């Protein structure tokens, strides 16, 4: 009897539905007050479809956000009668986004406070400590940036090879062991280089899932060069 297919569980390590929405807005370089709701909604749903195909666990909040976007999209399609002074439906999502960004900014500032004798706020290791060139400018990379990069990798793979993750065809644990061996030799590796040796689509998917698991358990940190956009993984 086969075990259940491997599932990636999103917890506090990875972002939630609001982070995905903010990521798409930044990716498309649009104004929060002038969101192209149809475009963002379609991209949001595409991302959820890929996450579902990868067996990434989707909390109910992701589905609720998708429903909210779809509702706003449908309201925008309704005709506006002359003389009506109705608020732009997009404000229903714009206001929460702005509030979320303010809270996130405050939380990030608190997370780097160095409070003597207080362990409430823990300072995260600086990824630059792992770089040979201290002048490199890097930013941390989130789940959705990784998914964007992963989609580019998948575009080079035959569409005939469907994503089908089952217990009898893969082992994330074994893949993690192989990746650890690679990291012990190189200490760091670019995202693209990580997939260079894999040919089969299932192998590429397996590598991606193993990488996410390694991030969750603290074996790997990921950063992106601000100028070149190159994503690099660092073994801790």
ZAMARGU-4260 file (C-alpha; in steps of 0.2 Angstrom, whole numbers, plus 5000, padded with zeros to 4 digits):
<rodrens>
0) 5000/5000/5000 | 5008/5017/4995 | 5010/5031/5007 | 5002/5048/5004 | 5010/5059/4991
5) 5023/5070/4999 | 5016/5087/5004 | 5025/5103/5008 | 5017/5112/5023 | 5017/5130/5023
10) 5021/5137/5041 | 5028/5153/5048 | 5044/5151/5038 | 5035/5155/5021 | 5023/5169/5017
15) 5004/5169/5016 | 4991/5175/5004 | 4994/5194/5007 | 5013/5191/5003 | 5008/5183/4987
20) 4997/5198/4982 | 5011/5210/4987 | 5023/5200/4977 | 5012/5201/4961 | 5010/5220/4963
25) 5028/5223/4964 | 5032/5211/4950 | 5020/5220/4938 | 5026/5237/4945 | 5009/5244/4947
30) 5001/5256/4959 | 4992/5249/4974 | 4979/5262/4971 | 4977/5257/4953 | 4978/5238/4953
35) 4975/5229/4936 | 4963/5217/4945 | 4960/5205/4931 | 4979/5203/4928 | 4983/5201/4946
40) 4969/5189/4949 | 4974/5178/4934 | 4992/5178/4940 | 4986/5174/4958 | 4976/5159/4952
45) 4990/5153/4941 | 5002/5153/4956 | 4989/5143/4967 | 4987/5130/4953 | 5006/5128/4952
50) 5007/5127/4971 | 4993/5114/4971 | 5002/5104/4958 | 5017/5104/4968 | 5007/5098/4983
55) 5011/5114/4993 | 4998/5115/5006 | 4986/5129/5003 | 4978/5137/5019 | 4960/5142/5018
60) 4967/5161/5018 | 4974/5158/5000 | 4957/5152/4994 | 4948/5167/5003 | 4960/5179/4995
65) 4957/5172/4977 | 4938/5173/4980 | 4940/5191/4986 | 4950/5196/4970 | 4937/5187/4959
70) 4923/5196/4968 | 4931/5213/4965 | 4935/5208/4947 | 4916/5205/4944 | 4911/5221/4952
75) 4922/5231/4941 | 4913/5223/4926 | 4896/5230/4931 | 4891/5246/4923 | 4892/5262/4932
80) 4876/5272/4931 | 4878/5291/4929 | 4876/5301/4946 | 4882/5286/4956 | 4896/5290/4968
85) 4902/5272/4972 | 4919/5269/4979 | 4932/5260/4968 | 4930/5241/4972 | 4949/5240/4972
90) 4950/5250/4988 | 4943/5234/4997 | 4960/5226/4994 | 4971/5242/4993 | 4968/5247/5011
95) 4972/5230/5018 | 4988/5229/5008 | 4994/5246/5014 | 4990/5241/5032 | 4999/5225/5030
100) 5014/5233/5023 | 5015/5245/5038 | 5014/5231/5050 | 5027/5220/5041 | 5039/5235/5040
105) 5037/5238/5059 | 5039/5219/5062 | 5055/5219/5052 | 5062/5233/5062 | 5058/5225/5078
110) 5066/5208/5072 | 5083/5216/5070 | 5084/5225/5087 | 5098/5220/5098 | 5091/5220/5115
115) 5104/5216/5129 | 5098/5201/5140 | 5082/5199/5130 | 5078/5185/5119 | 5062/5191/5112
120) 5069/5198/5097 | 5082/5187/5088 | 5094/5194/5076 | 5095/5184/5060 | 5112/5179/5053
125) 5118/5191/5039 | 5119/5182/5023 | 5134/5193/5018 | 5144/5183/5031 | 5143/5169/5018
130) 5149/5179/5003 | 5167/5181/4997 | 5164/5199/4991 | 5157/5209/5005 | 5152/5223/4993
135) 5139/5212/4986 | 5121/5219/4988 | 5109/5205/4991 | 5091/5204/4997 | 5082/5189/5005
140) 5071/5178/4994 | 5054/5173/4998 | 5043/5158/4992 | 5035/5167/4978 | 5051/5173/4971
145) 5057/5155/4971 | 5041/5150/4962 | 5044/5163/4949 | 5062/5156/4946 | 5055/5138/4946
150) 5043/5142/4933 | 5057/5148/4922 | 5066/5132/4924 | 5050/5122/4920 | 5048/5131/4904
155) 5063/5123/4897 | 5056/5105/4901 | 5045/5096/4889 | 5026/5098/4893 | 5024/5080/4890
160) 5032/5077/4907 | 5017/5081/4919 | 5020/5085/4937 | 5014/5069/4946 | 5021/5067/4963
165) 5018/5050/4971 | 5027/5040/4984 | 5033/5027/4973 | 5042/5039/4961 | 5051/5051/4973
170) 5059/5053/4989 | 5062/5070/4996 | 5073/5064/5010 | 5085/5055/4998 | 5085/5071/4987
175) 5089/5082/5003 | 5104/5070/5007 | 5111/5072/4989 | 5109/5091/4990 | 5118/5091/5007
180) 5133/5082/4998 | 5133/5095/4985 | 5133/5110/4997 | 5146/5102/5008 | 5158/5103/4992
185) 5152/5121/4986 | 5145/5129/5002 | 5134/5139/4990 | 5126/5137/4973 | 5115/5147/4961
190) 5097/5142/4959 | 5099/5138/4940 | 5115/5128/4944 | 5105/5118/4956 | 5094/5111/4942
195) 5107/5109/4929 | 5110/5091/4931 | 5092/5086/4932 | 5084/5081/4915 | 5067/5073/4920
200) 5053/5085/4925 | 5050/5074/4941 | 5068/5076/4946 | 5067/5095/4944 | 5051/5095/4955
205) 5059/5084/4968 | 5074/5096/4969 | 5063/5111/4972 | 5053/5102/4985 | 5069/5096/4994
210) 5075/5114/4993 | 5060/5121/5001 | 5061/5108/5015 | 5079/5113/5018 | 5074/5131/5020
215) 5061/5126/5032 | 5072/5116/5044 | 5086/5129/5043 | 5099/5120/5032 | 5099/5133/5018
220) 5097/5152/5016 | 5093/5160/5000 | 5098/5178/4994 | 5096/5187/4977 | 5109/5199/4970
225) 5100/5216/4968 | 5109/5220/4952 | 5110/5204/4942 | 5094/5196/4950 | 5104/5180/4952
230) 5097/5169/4966 | 5110/5160/4977 | 5108/5146/4990 | 5119/5146/5005 | 5122/5130/5016
235) 5122/5135/5035
</rodrens>
